[in-house]
Amino acid sequence: MLKSHELIGFMSPGLAADILNFAFEEDKATYKATLAAVAEARRLRPVYLLRQPRAQRDVTILNTLTRPSLDSAAAALLRAWLLKKHKAMLVDFLNSLGIPHEDGVVETLPDKVEDDKLQAAVEMLLGKYPSEVVAVYLHAFNEMNEVNWENLTRMLNADPRLQVGG
């Protein structure tokens, strides 16, 4: 199971840049919190990073987010991106599993889901959304929730379409 900082490190550079760019353009609070966490980890003032050219700053942020100590910052960035940019995918997944939710957010997850239902839900996502985005979502879903479904873990490990960066 990949942690959030590992997801940032393993995903394609294009997707990582898209996630950070989304936060920069659409979710200033998340971007500011991410920048602050990176600055603190690098023992810098946030204004130092802000003065860098954006391309250089983005590389610094993304490289720093791959550190285990910044897992919570990486998780917050991924969660915000998924909930705000890919809400439809989250809703589709939960609906196909018959899990009650509010706009893709679940209060309590079932302890397990049936293999055939999960397989159908994953196939539906892969047919409808870019495979790397689906892979990041499913890895994040499995890692960030208190309930881990063994059958989802097996799928994530075995299915090459669900490999992050692959």
N, C-alpha and C positions, 0 to 999 in steps of 0.2 A: 504494500500500500504506500503510495507516494504522499509525502507531506507537501504542504503548499509551497514551501521554498524549493522543493525538488521539482514540482510542476513548473514553476517559473523557469528553472534551470534547464529542464529537459524539453520544453515546448519549443517550437520553431521561433527563431528571432522575430519573424514577421508577426506571429500571433502575440508574442510578448509585447512587442511595440504597439500593436493594436489595443491591447488591454490598457497599457499605460496612457496611450493617446486618448482613449475613451474617457479615462478618469480626468485627464487634463482638460478635455473639451466639455464633458457632460457632467462630471461629478467632482467639482472643485474641492469639496470637503475631504473626499477620499484621497485625492491627489495631494492635498496639503498634508494630511496625516501620514501618507506614505513618504513624502519628501522629508517630513520631520523625523520619522523613524530612521530613515537612511542617513540623514545628517547626524543624528545622535550616534548611530552605530559607527559612523566614520569619524566621530568626534569633531564635527564641523558645525558651524551655524547654518541654518537653512538658507539664509541670504547668500552664502557662498555658492551653494548649488544653484540658486536662482539666477545668479550672475553668469553662470556658464551658458554657452550656446545650448539650445534645447536638445539638439542631437547628442551632444556630449553628456549632458545632464541625464538624458534618458538611459544611455548606456551605463552610466554610473549607478543609477537607481536600480535598473534591472540586474546588473551584476551583483550589487549589494543584497538585493532581495533573495538571492540564492543561498545566503548564509542561514544556517539553522537557527541562529539567535533572532532572525527576523521572520520566523515562520508565521507569527500572529499578524504582522504587517502584510505579508504576502497573502495570507488567508483573507484578510479584510479587503484587499484589492481584488482578489478573485471573486469573493462573495458579492461585492458591489457590482462588478462587471457582469456576473451571471444574472443577478437579480434585476439589473436595470437594462442591460442590452439584450439579454437572452431569456427574458421572462417567458416568452412563448414556448421555448424549448422545455423549460422547467415545467410549465403547465401541461404541455403535451405528455411528458414523461409520467408525471404524477396522475394525470387523468387516465392514461393507458393502464396504469397499475391499480386504478380505483382507490387511490389514496386521497382522502379529503385534504384540501389546502385552501389557502387564501392568496391568490395571485402568485402561486409557486412557492409559498412559504408554508411549511408544515409545523404544527405544534408537536405532534408525536407520530413517530413512524412505527409501523408494525415491526415485530421482531424478525420476521422473515417474509419473503414473497415466493410464490410458486415459480419454479424454473421456467415453465413455458410462458407464463405471463411476463416475466422479466426479459426473456429472450425476445418475445414479440415487441416489447416496449423499446428495447435497445435497437432492434432491427428497424423499427419505425423511425427512431431518431436518426440513425445512420442514413436512412433513405431520404430524410427531409433536411438535414443540417450538415454542415461541413464536418468530416470525421474527426479532425483534430479538436474542434470545439466540443463535439460530443465526448471525446475521450477526456478532455480537461474537465468537463462538467461531471462525468461519472466518477472520475478519480476524486475530484473535490467533494462530491456528494458522499462518497463512501468514506472519505477521510474526516470530513468535518462534522458528520453526524455521530451521535452517541451509539446508534445502532449500526452495526456493520453486517451486511448480508454476505454470508459465505459464498453464495452462488454468484453474486456480483463480483466479489474479489476474484473468484476463479475465472470469470469471464474477462475481467480486466487484465489478468495475467496471461491468459491463453489466446485471446483474439487479437491478431496483429492490427486490426483496424482500430483497436482501442488503446494502442500504444501511443503515448504522448511523444510528439516529435517525429513519429514514424509515419 
